[in-house]
Amino acid sequence: AGLGLPSIVAARHGVPRIIVTDTDEEPDVMKSLEESMRHNLNEEQFANQVLVEALDWRHPRDDLMQQFGTLDLIIASDVIWNATRPSWPGLFSILDRLRHNCYKSEDTAEHRDPLLLMGYTLR
């Protein structure tokens, strides 16, 4: 499994702020995600660029949603498949909320939508 692979690639290519999320529904997922990030990045990259957080699509924490702030790019890798179908409305709601964050922020002159890259495998 490529836990955190898109985020690792982004960090290694100098993206200054990366918020890495996954669900904490499965045992040890968040621990494995953080370990993967630490193993593949140097200490400075991990400390200065990366935030690892659990994100529940159905009940996202308001403080976490505010922490996202303005985003240029959202990468959703392998997040949808038949087993996750019941939570898809929550995913779409979060994506819409993140898009609206870009319009509330003063730190972007254009107030433009973030680019969404979604990778999936048909299963």
Secondary structure, DSSP 8 states (H G I E B T S, - for coil): --TTHHHHHHHHTT-S-EEEEE-SSSTTHHHHHHHHHHHHS-HHHHHHHEEEEE--SSS--HHHHHHH-S-SEEEEES--SGGGGGGHHHHHHHHHHHHHHHHH-SS-SS----EEEEE----
